[in-house]
Amino acid sequence: MMDTAEFNFAALAEPVARELLGAPNARLSCKDELRFGSNGSLKVAISGKAAGTFTDFENGTGGGLLDLIGREVGGDRKSATEWLRKHYGAHEPVRRSAGKIVAIYPYHDENGQVLFEVVRKEPKTFLQRRSETDWSVKGVRVVPYRLPEVIEAIAMERAVFIVEGEKDADRLHSLGIQATCNAGGAGKWTDEHAAFLHSADVVIIPDNDKAGEDHSEKVARSLKDVAARVRILRLIGLDRKGDVSDWLDAGNRIEQLHELAETAPDWRPASRLPLTWLGEEDNVPPKKWLVKGTIGRNDLSIVHAPSRRQELLRA
């Protein structure tokens, strides 16, 4: 059995993809995925739940990072593991391959002691570490970002804004709004994070994409019986995958954000029809049918027919 525990596949996805596939399609790539080819038909996920996987829409194939390596250099998963170990083996090569550190985001406990750090490098890669010499976070406490400030805001009955990343949380904090997030980005919020927001007034600002929408719903559900109030504030006018920092960069003022938060309705759990976001049509799973070609599983369908009285009148 292959031992691949030494590898952080999510962190390695970007440098490995660039080495094997060359420069990505800058027009079609984004912060969560790299696209390759003139039409972007090959996708490599570099963050989020799917980080470390690839999809070839043109050929209908995909898989994990080892599968991508095997496809490009030849051989099976064992030989792909050896290639990865040779080029990026153990932890030090992973850190070196990720490039230059451009930001460090410390996560503190209630007393202000650093528990771990999220490190951002360029090319864009996020890693976590206990310290400069210890890049393992196994067993570390799960806490939200800027926890001491969050606790203070709740005590002062001020709203706490939840965003998707540390950059956005810091941006709002610099403008007088207490904001927080979780390490790892969209989809990584847990009930452990939610427990720190007991009795809080919470405003969730999702990024403008499906991952952001799913993340906001997950956060809201975790806070349903914890926080005093939960609202989801969806910002208008954002490009796809845009965030609150983009919204502010577009010239919107922090006073407007306060006003929008005040008028945002309280969140209520509700069943929602599935959405397909523009540009993600290729990711939609195959349709499942109850009656093939007529009634789809989980679709909203209406079946009607002439009444017996209408049939008699026609006769």
Buried (B, 14 or more C-beta within 10 A) or exposed (E): EEEBEBBBBBBBBBBBBBBBBEEBBEEBBBBBBBBBBEEBBBBBBBBBBBBBBBBBBEEEEBBBBBBBBBBBEEEEBEBBBBBBBEBBBEBEBBBEBBBEBEEEBBBBEEEEEEBBBBBBBEBBBBBBBBEEEEBEBEEBEBBBBBBBBBBEBBEEEBBBBBBBBBBBBBBBBEEEBBBBBBBBBBBBBEEEBBBBBEEBBBBBBBBBBBBBBBBBBBBBBBBEEBBEEBBBBBBEEBEBBBBBBBBBEEEBEBEEBEEBBEEBEEBEEEEEEEEEBEBEEEEEEEEEEEEEEEEBEEEEEEEEEEEEEEEEEEE
